[in-house]
Amino acid sequence: MIKRLLSSMLLSSTLLFSPFSLAAEPVDINTATAEQIASALNGVGAAKAEAIVAYREAHGPFVAVEQLTDVKGIGPATVDKNRTLILLEAGQAE
């Protein structure tokens, strides 16, 4: 009985706190590597992350999140679902 109760409590606490441990950290797309971008943003794999870095290297830092739609393969839906995970600290004017 106690073993079952402890197992249930462990499972409940794991399920309760797992969204917080799995949540991605925001990423500064002006300084991050392609690997960091791919692991932080939903729907952005290695190829799209490489395209983001290549665009940044060719055009300079991003100054608005919406500029990501200029990158081939990145559309408004991808930007919208990742908006809270995208930082632009290195590209913003001070």
CORZITA-V392287 format. One record per residue. PHI is phi in radians with two decimals (none if undefined). Layout:
BEGIN
phi->PHI
phi->PHI
END
This chain:
BEGIN
phi->none
phi->-1.17
phi->-1.08
phi->-1.14
phi->-1.10
phi->-1.13
phi->-1.11
phi->-1.13
phi->-1.14
phi->-1.12
phi->-1.09
phi->-1.09
phi->-1.19
phi->-1.11
phi->-1.17
phi->-1.17
phi->-1.71
phi->-1.11
phi->-1.05
phi->-1.29
phi->-1.35
phi->-1.61
phi->-1.14
phi->-1.30
phi->-1.45
phi->-1.04
phi->-2.27
phi->-1.47
phi->-1.23
phi->-1.56
phi->-2.25
phi->-1.27
phi->-1.36
phi->-1.06
phi->-1.11
phi->-1.14
phi->-1.13
phi->-1.08
phi->-1.39
phi->-1.61
phi->-1.77
phi->-1.29
phi->1.38
phi->-2.05
phi->-1.65
phi->-1.06
phi->-1.14
phi->-1.20
phi->-1.12
phi->-1.09
phi->-1.15
phi->-1.11
phi->-1.13
phi->-1.10
phi->-1.10
phi->-1.07
phi->-1.20
phi->-1.43
phi->-2.03
phi->1.57
phi->-1.14
phi->-1.26
phi->-1.94
phi->-2.51
phi->-1.00
phi->-1.07
phi->-1.06
phi->-1.04
phi->-1.21
phi->-1.33
phi->-1.46
phi->-1.00
phi->1.66
phi->-1.90
phi->-1.91
phi->-1.00
phi->-1.12
phi->-1.14
phi->-1.11
phi->-1.08
phi->-1.31
phi->-1.97
phi->-0.88
phi->-1.32
phi->-1.78
phi->-1.79
phi->-1.94
phi->-2.23
phi->-1.00
phi->-1.33
phi->-1.92
phi->-1.40
phi->-1.22
phi->-1.74
END
